[in-house]
Amino acid sequence: QVQLVESGGGLVQAGGSLRRSCAASGSIFSISTMGWYRQAPGKQRELVAQITSGGSTNYADSVKGRFTISRDNAKNTVYLQMNSLKPEDTAVYYCNGYRPNPIPYNYWGQGTQVTVSS
């Protein structure tokens, strides 16, 4: 089992910045890719950014150049630095940990609301 505990987030004005953190505990050796997803009201959950154990990153087109994902393996923590925030970034953000073996499985954090006011 893996537990993901998120922190950070909240309310910010457009153009501002926020930093999310996600601390993993438990069978973290089983996790290959960590990431962040978000879900806005009435919309499906979508990928925001992800980072592999080797440090390769992938971003949604809508956040490229504004958001940065990073991980500190010594602290078992993944971060999401969000800059130049826009009202359309408003959503509940979820930390994700992907376990490929023995059976592919996704672990989720509790989710935290991020609201960007115009």
C-alpha positions as CSV (number, residue, x, y, z in Angstrom):
1,Q,0.0,0.0,0.0
2,V,1.0,3.6,-0.7
3,Q,-0.3,6.7,1.1
4,L,-0.1,10.1,-0.6
5,V,-0.6,13.2,1.5
6,E,-0.9,16.5,-0.2
7,S,-0.3,20.0,1.1
8,G,-0.3,23.5,-0.4
9,G,-3.0,24.9,-2.6
10,G,-5.7,27.4,-1.8
11,L,-6.8,30.7,-3.2
12,V,-4.7,33.0,-5.3
13,Q,-5.2,35.8,-7.7
14,A,-4.7,35.4,-11.4
15,G,-1.0,35.8,-12.3
16,G,0.0,34.5,-8.9
17,S,1.8,31.3,-7.8
18,L,1.2,28.3,-5.7
19,R,3.3,25.2,-4.7
20,R,1.8,21.8,-4.1
21,S,3.6,19.0,-2.3
22,C,2.8,15.3,-2.1
23,A,4.5,13.1,0.4
24,A,4.5,9.4,-0.3
25,S,4.8,6.7,2.3
26,G,4.4,2.9,2.5
27,S,5.5,0.7,-0.4
28,I,7.0,3.6,-2.3
29,F,9.5,1.3,-4.1
30,S,6.6,0.0,-6.2
31,I,5.9,3.5,-7.6
32,S,7.4,4.4,-11.0
33,T,5.6,7.6,-12.1
34,M,4.3,10.4,-9.9
35,G,2.0,13.0,-11.2
36,W,-0.7,15.6,-10.7
37,Y,-4.2,15.5,-12.1
38,R,-7.0,18.0,-11.8
39,Q,-10.7,18.0,-12.1
40,A,-12.8,21.1,-12.6
41,P,-16.6,21.1,-12.0
42,G,-18.5,19.3,-14.7
43,K,-15.3,18.1,-16.4
44,Q,-13.3,14.9,-16.4
45,R,-10.1,14.5,-14.4
46,E,-7.2,15.4,-16.6
47,L,-3.4,15.0,-16.4
48,V,-1.5,18.1,-15.4
49,A,2.1,16.9,-15.2
50,Q,4.0,13.7,-14.4
51,I,7.5,12.7,-13.6
52,T,9.1,9.3,-13.9
53,S,11.5,7.7,-11.4
54,G,14.3,8.7,-13.8
55,G,13.2,12.3,-13.9
56,S,11.5,12.5,-17.3
57,T,8.6,14.9,-17.3
58,N,5.4,15.3,-19.2
59,Y,3.0,18.3,-19.2
60,A,-0.4,19.1,-20.4
61,D,-0.3,21.6,-23.2
62,S,-2.3,24.0,-21.2
63,V,0.3,24.3,-18.4
64,K,3.5,24.0,-20.4
65,G,5.9,26.9,-19.5
66,R,3.9,27.8,-16.4
67,F,3.9,24.7,-14.2
68,T,7.0,22.7,-13.1
69,I,6.9,19.2,-11.6
70,S,9.8,17.9,-9.6
71,R,10.6,15.1,-7.1
72,D,12.9,14.7,-4.2
73,N,13.5,10.9,-3.9
74,A,15.3,11.3,-0.6
75,K,12.1,12.8,0.9
76,N,9.7,10.7,-1.2
77,T,8.0,13.9,-2.2
78,V,6.8,15.3,-5.5
79,Y,6.1,19.0,-6.0
80,L,4.1,21.1,-8.4
81,Q,5.2,24.7,-8.8
82,M,2.4,26.6,-10.5
83,N,3.2,30.1,-11.8
84,S,1.2,32.6,-13.9
85,L,-2.0,31.0,-12.7
86,K,-5.2,31.6,-14.7
87,P,-8.8,31.3,-13.6
88,E,-9.1,28.3,-15.9
89,D,-6.6,26.5,-13.6
90,T,-9.3,26.4,-10.9
91,A,-9.9,22.8,-10.0
92,V,-9.4,20.1,-7.4
93,Y,-5.8,18.9,-7.8
94,Y,-4.9,15.3,-7.0
95,C,-1.5,13.7,-6.5
96,N,-1.1,10.4,-8.3
97,G,1.3,7.5,-7.9
98,Y,1.4,4.8,-10.6
99,R,2.4,1.2,-9.7
100,P,3.1,-0.8,-12.8
101,N,3.6,-4.2,-11.2
102,P,2.4,-6.8,-10.4
103,I,-0.9,-5.3,-11.4
104,P,-1.1,-1.7,-12.7
105,Y,-2.6,0.4,-10.1
106,N,-3.1,4.1,-9.4
107,Y,-2.8,5.6,-5.9
108,W,-4.5,9.0,-5.2
109,G,-4.0,11.7,-2.7
110,Q,-7.0,13.3,-1.0
111,G,-7.3,16.2,-3.5
112,T,-7.1,19.9,-2.7
113,Q,-9.0,22.8,-4.1
114,V,-7.0,25.4,-6.0
115,T,-9.0,28.5,-6.8
116,V,-7.7,31.3,-9.1
117,S,-9.6,34.5,-8.9
118,S,-9.7,37.0,-11.8
